[in-house]
Amino acid sequence: MSVAATARITAVADGRGSTALPVLESAGPLALRRTRSPDTTYARVTVVGAMSAPLGGDRLAIEARAEDGARVTVDSAAATVALPGPGPDAGPASYDVRLSVGEGAELHWLPEQLVSAHGSALDMTTRAELSGTARLVLREEQILGRHGERTGRLSTRLTVRRAGRPLLDQQLAYGPGTPGGWDGPAVLGGHRAVGQLLLVDPAFGGALPAPRLLGPTAALTPLAGPAVLVTALAADARLLRAVLDEALEELLKGPAALRKP
């Protein structure tokens, strides 16, 4: 039997230099827990999977809102594994992430990897609506197949709007039944781990960094917004995370660090 569930997070500035969480609503396999943040000005929420999901046919969603002036980090306790459904007629699963960041607010969306297991089919969408003074740090990682197995079918779409205007709209598809060439030299080139980091920060102003390589399979690209996108490929999850962790450390140092040659 398929599951339909939407978990909700709302973060608000508490007026004392920190952030409160008036809405922390778990649903279905998506259990939300407030966890300790190393920076007390930020709230932190960890998504804990309460059961195996998403399975074929499931309809899962997370909504996270950072209201004006709030600061919140959302991470997860473990990887999300897309699995085949209970029967041949289960159909694909869907996983929707909806983010909203208000004026002067900051949201760090840093989940663990999404693993596309053999035989699974998942459509994932991430949509972010940002105010003109919002700050967003977003990491997404997809692992195509568990160790030693072929990938399932996975489609992803990331859409970001800032101050009502489009900033980024990116769609990718991998695995059986997707357009040919997804594993070819012009796309993945045999790699099985793909990820990206996005930083949207008004502090960039009109001085965005120049595009550059961050190693043989990673690149930094400035976006009008102002924003910076880092995309990376790797042979496995561990190597991908190492590349993105290094890039994230640089991103969090702020625009000045990113403008270095």
N, C-alpha and C positions, 0 to 999 in steps of 0.2 A: 504494500500500500504506500503510495507516494505521500510526501509531507509538504504542506504549505505553511511557511512561518516567516515572520518579519520581526527582527530584534531592533530595538531603538535605544539610542543614546542621545541625551541632550546635556550639553555643558554650558554653564553660565558663570560669568564673573561674580564673585561673592562680595565684592566691595572692600575686601581686606587684602587684596593682592594675590589671591588664590582663585581656584575654580571649583565650583560645586557641580554635582551631578544629580539634578532633580529627577531626571528620567534615566533609568537603567533597566530596560525591559527585555528580559530573555524570552526566547520563543523556540519551541521545537528543539533541534540539535544545537542551537546557538545560545550558549550560556554566557552571560556577561558578568564579569567580576571586577570590582574596583580593586586595584593593586597599588602597591607603594611606588611612588615616583621619586627618582633621584633628585628632581627639582621640585620643590614644594609649591612653586607658582603654577605648576601644571597638574591637572588631574590625569590619571592613567586608568585605562580600561583594558582588560585582557579578555579576549574571546576564547572560551573553553568549549571544545566540541563535546557535547554530552552523549553522542552516539555517532556511528559511521554515517557520514553524509558529505556531499550530496550524492544520493543514489539516482539512477535514472527515473525521471518523472517528478523528482522533487522540485519545489519552487521556494527557494530560500532568498532572503533579503536582509540587509543590515542598513539602517538609516542612522547616520551620525551627524548631529548638529552642534556646531560651536557658535553660540550666540555672541553678540558684540562683546569684545574684550576678553573672551574666554580663551584658555589655553589647555589643550588636551592631546594626549597621545593614546592611540588605539593600536594594540598589538594582539598577538594570539599565542596560545600556549604550545601549539604544535601545527604542523602542516595540515592543510585541508586536502583530502584525497577524494577525487571524483571517482566513483565506482559504478559498475554496471547496475542496471535496475534489476528488480526481482523477477522479471519475466521478459519475453521478447517484445511485448507490446508496451513496455514502460515509457518509451520515448526519451528524449534528452532531458537532462536536468537544467535548471537555470539558477544562477546565483547573481543577484543584483546588489550592488553597493551604491548607496546614495549619500553623498557628502554635501554639507552646507556649512559655509564659514562666513561669519558676519564681520562687521566693520571692526578693524583692529584685533580680530581674533586669529588664533593659530591652531591648526590641526596637523598632527603628525599621524599619518595612516601607514603603519609598518607591520603588516601581518606576515606570518611565515609563508612558506611556499605553497602554491597550488600544484598538486600532483595529478596528472591525467593518467589514470590506470588503464591498462589494456581492456578494451570492450566497453569503456564508458563513453558518454557523450554529454558535454556540458557547454552551455552558452553562458558566458559571464560578461556582465556589463558593469562598468564603474562610471558614475556620473558625479561631477563636482560642480557646485554653484558657489562662486566666490564673490564677495564684495570687492570694491576697488582697493581697500586697504587690508584685505585678508592675506594671511601667509599659509601656504600649504606645503608640506613635505609628504610625498607619496612614494611608496615602494611597492612594486608588483613583481612577482617571480613565478614563472611557470616551468614545471619539470615534466618533460614528456615521457611518461612511462616510469614505473618503479624499476628497481635494479634488475637488469637482465630481461626486461619485457618491452614490447612495443607500446607506443603511445595509444591512448584513446583519441576520440575526436574532441577537439577543444577550439572554441571560438571566443575571442575576447574583444571587447570594445571599451576604450577609455575616452570619455568626453569631458572636457573642462571648459567652463564658461566663467569669465571674470567681468564683473560690472555689466552683466547682461550681454557680453560679446563673446563669440567663440575664441578660445585660446588654443585648444588641441582637440582633434578628433581622429583617433587612430584605431584601426580594426585589423585583427590578425586571425588566421585560422590554420590549424594544424591537424594532421592525422587523416584517417580513412574518410573518404567522401568529400574532402576539401579540394579546392583547385590544385592542379598539379604544380610541382616545383617548390612546394613549401619546405622540402628537405634538401633542395638543391644548393649549389654553390652561391647563388645570388640571394638566398634567404638564410637558412640555418647552417648549411654546409656541413651537415652531419652532427652538429651540436644538439644536445638534448636539454639544455637549460637556457632559458631566455628571461631577461628581466629589464626593469627600467626604474629610474628614479626621476621624480619631477619635483622641482622647487619653484614655487611661485612666491615672489618676494618684492613688495614695492620698493625695497631699498636698492634694487638694481637701477631704478630710474631709467635713464637713457644710456647707461654704460654697461651693456651686456658683454660677457666674455666672448671671445672669438671661438668658433668651432674648432675642436681638436680631438685627436685620438687619445684614449686613456688606456693604452695597451693594444695588443693585436686584434682584440674582438670587442672593444668598447669605445664609445664615442660620446663626447659632450656636444650638445647642439643648443644654441641660444634660441629662444622663442620670443616673438613679440608678446608682451603681456604685462610686465616683464617676467620671464621665466627661463629656466634652464632644464633641459631634458638630457638624461644620461641613459643610453641603451647599451646592453651588454649580452654577449653569448658566452657559454662555457660548456665544457664536457659534462659537468655534473653540478649538483646543488651546492656542494661545498666550495667549488671554485667560483661559481657565480656569486655566492654570498661574499667571498673574499674581495672580489672586484667591486661589488656594490657597497660593501662596508667602507672601503677606502674612499670611494666617491662620496658616500654619505658624510663621512668625517669631514671631507673638504667642503661639502655643501653647507654643513652646519657651522662652519667657521665664518660664513657670510660672503657676500658678493666680492669683497676685496680679495679674498683668497682665490676665488674662481677666476679673477682677471689676470692671474699671474701667467706669464708666457709658457 
